[in-house]
Amino acid sequence: MVIVFDPEAMIADFEAGIPLDTITRRPTLPDGKTPWDMHRA
């Protein structure tokens, strides 16, 4: 299973001083969705 993210945004956030635990926190799922609903093949 893969978490989709924007690496450029992650780098920019890190360089802006945003704490790493905030940057790497897994986003909440939309209501009624499971992790498998978010799977991208």
C-alpha positions as protocol buffer text, in pm:
chain_id: "A"
residue {
  index: 1
  type: MET
  ca { x: 0 y: 0 z: 0 }
}
residue {
  index: 2
  type: VAL
  ca { x: 132 y: 342 z: -89 }
}
residue {
  index: 3
  type: ILE
  ca { x: 69 y: 682 z: 61 }
}
residue {
  index: 4
  type: VAL
  ca { x: 48 y: 940 z: -215 }
}
residue {
  index: 5
  type: PHE
  ca { x: 237 y: 1260 z: -137 }
}
residue {
  index: 6
  type: ASP
  ca { x: 403 y: 1555 z: -308 }
}
residue {
  index: 7
  type: PRO
  ca { x: 779 y: 1531 z: -246 }
}
residue {
  index: 8
  type: GLU
  ca { x: 839 y: 1894 z: -344 }
}
residue {
  index: 9
  type: ALA
  ca { x: 580 y: 2011 z: -90 }
}
residue {
  index: 10
  type: MET
  ca { x: 738 y: 1787 z: 174 }
}
residue {
  index: 11
  type: ILE
  ca { x: 1082 y: 1938 z: 108 }
}
residue {
  index: 12
  type: ALA
  ca { x: 941 y: 2293 z: 116 }
}
residue {
  index: 13
  type: ASP
  ca { x: 765 y: 2225 z: 447 }
}
residue {
  index: 14
  type: PHE
  ca { x: 1083 y: 2079 z: 596 }
}
residue {
  index: 15
  type: GLU
  ca { x: 1292 y: 2376 z: 481 }
}
residue {
  index: 16
  type: ALA
  ca { x: 1027 y: 2612 z: 624 }
}
residue {
  index: 17
  type: GLY
  ca { x: 1082 y: 2460 z: 967 }
}
residue {
  index: 18
  type: ILE
  ca { x: 765 y: 2255 z: 998 }
}
residue {
  index: 19
  type: PRO
  ca { x: 828 y: 1970 z: 1243 }
}
residue {
  index: 20
  type: LEU
  ca { x: 906 y: 1636 z: 1081 }
}
residue {
  index: 21
  type: ASP
  ca { x: 633 y: 1457 z: 1278 }
}
residue {
  index: 22
  type: THR
  ca { x: 379 y: 1698 z: 1129 }
}
residue {
  index: 23
  type: ILE
  ca { x: 513 y: 1655 z: 776 }
}
residue {
  index: 24
  type: THR
  ca { x: 512 y: 1276 z: 791 }
}
residue {
  index: 25
  type: ARG
  ca { x: 178 y: 1234 z: 972 }
}
residue {
  index: 26
  type: ARG
  ca { x: -56 y: 1007 z: 779 }
}
residue {
  index: 27
  type: PRO
  ca { x: -360 y: 1207 z: 667 }
}
residue {
  index: 28
  type: THR
  ca { x: -703 y: 1106 z: 793 }
}
residue {
  index: 29
  type: LEU
  ca { x: -920 y: 907 z: 558 }
}
residue {
  index: 30
  type: PRO
  ca { x: -1238 y: 1059 z: 416 }
}
residue {
  index: 31
  type: ASP
  ca { x: -1555 y: 955 z: 597 }
}
residue {
  index: 32
  type: GLY
  ca { x: -1666 y: 606 z: 502 }
}
residue {
  index: 33
  type: LYS
  ca { x: -1336 y: 516 z: 330 }
}
residue {
  index: 34
  type: THR
  ca { x: -1091 y: 240 z: 415 }
}
residue {
  index: 35
  type: PRO
  ca { x: -721 y: 234 z: 329 }
}
residue {
  index: 36
  type: TRP
  ca { x: -802 y: -1 z: 40 }
}
residue {
  index: 37
  type: ASP
  ca { x: -1043 y: 257 z: -104 }
}
residue {
  index: 38
  type: MET
  ca { x: -746 y: 491 z: -136 }
}
residue {
  index: 39
  type: HIS
  ca { x: -523 y: 230 z: -307 }
}
residue {
  index: 40
  type: ARG
  ca { x: -380 y: 331 z: -642 }
}
residue {
  index: 41
  type: ALA
  ca { x: -248 y: 60 z: -867 }
}
